[in-house]
Amino acid sequence: MLAAVHTREPDMYRDEELRLVVEDLVRVMHDQTRGLEALVDHLGQAVGRLPDGSDLSVVRSELAALHVRAKRLVTAAHQRV
């Protein structure tokens, strides 16, 4: 049994590293989305109302879902061990 746990440890660490990378990417993308929203608001004030296609709430929602999925990666890896 110890050998089985030992062989799974590298996978667990890789899963954790992958989760951290994904979380970092999601955080950066979320920050970029916030910046885009500020830019869209500024442009909207300068040129008038922009089309509804400029709404980034869907992007924020999808990034939040990705963040949750990334956290579940490690939880699943820990449950396998």
N, C-alpha and C positions, 0 to 999 in steps of 0.2 A: 504494500500500500504506500509506503514512504516513497518508493521509486516512482509510483504513478503521480504522486503529488509533486515530486521533484521535477519530473518532466513537464508538468503543467505550469510550473512557476514562470518559465520564460514567456509562455503564451499570456499569462496573466499580466506580466509586466509590459508586454507588447500591447495588450489590450488597453492597459492604463495609459501608456504613452500615446496610443492612437486617440483615446478619448480626450486627453489633454490637448492634443493638436487640433482635434475637431472643435473643442470648446474655444480654443484661442481663435480659430478661424471664424467661428460663429460670433464671438465677441467683436472681432475686427469688422466683420460684415455688418453687425448691428450698429457699431459706431459710425460706419460709413453711411448706413441708412439714415441715422439721425442727422448726419451732415447734409445728406441729400434733401431730407425734409426741410431743414433750415434754408437751404438754397431755393427749393421750390417755393417755400413761403415768401422768401425775399423777392423772387421773380414775380410771384403772384401779386405782391404789393406794387411792384414796379410797372408791370404791364397789364394788370387786371387779372381776372379769374383765369386760371389754367384749366385745361380739360381734366375730367375725372381720372384719366389715366395716370395722372401724377400722384395719386394717392398711394402711399407706400405702406399702408397698414397691413396689407397682405404679406408683404416682404417681412415685416416685423414678426408677424404671426408664424410664418414658416421658419424663420430663424429661431424663434422660441421653441418650436417643435423639434428642430434639429438639436438644440441644446438639451432637451429632455432625452432624446434618443441617444445622444453621446453619453449622458450620465448612466443610462441603462446598460451600456456596453460593459462597464466594469462590474455592475451589479450581477449581470448574467455570468461574467467570467468568474466572479467569486463564488457563485452558487454551483458552478461546475466542479470546483475544487473540493 
